[in-house]
């Protein structure tokens, strides 16, 4: 688990050290810079994978941008020549980089000025490696060193966590399945696509798990108080107008208050709050989700009472499959 995130010279964050736990909430007004914290971690994740360019950033949910927008720009402070980002784990493992890209003639990919990977006892990649000749400055070395590390090494685990990191920004059309998710991945897309497939995977995963599987699914359903049952089905076409786009697999909800002869509806007609609840549950509960992940604007589409109930569940859901799973999220509502 990452315990300390350090950021220097990235967007609105001139210099900051942030302590992290299992569930990390960043609350603030619009434009306060909450999302920049998540994106700094996304940049570090791209660096850990060996290249920092628009494609690698977009794949992680980071907004692509020019160096003049990525580097801090404050009237009272000088513009730093590089961006510095560092992550420390529980056993003293550390990965840190400083990245360069000229303001006046930006390159397609950022160059590594320095890159350091340590497992807490020894440095695996050393500071200043870019001073060596015949190296591509836009290619990271730490990613290549992973093949030589034992998977249980703290540095290897830190790198895997960073490489898998993604920022999820769900939107209602993608959750309803009426528009494609431009960044699809398992178990759900970054914008909320593949929600039905993710729910089917959760049902299968819980059915194969001994213990409190039923209780976990009940906790999800309890937050959607109008629902008596949810199923992922490929036989829901009769519940939709022929003009509505649909995916092969869709979610079917049974409403507990409607007439039993007409109480079924799909994600297209369901409350958007229910879709956001399911989305968050899938990311926390499914083993296919990243060990380190972020959700931007968790509180959208949720009323304060439901938001409070959801956030109270997050830590327990994260621990369900892995005690080291970690979540960062942003919100505007102090009710979290």
Order of alpha helices (4+ residues) and beta strands (2+ residues): beta-beta-beta-alpha-alpha-alpha-beta-beta-beta-beta-alpha-alpha-beta-alpha-alpha-alpha-beta-beta-beta-alpha-beta-alpha-beta
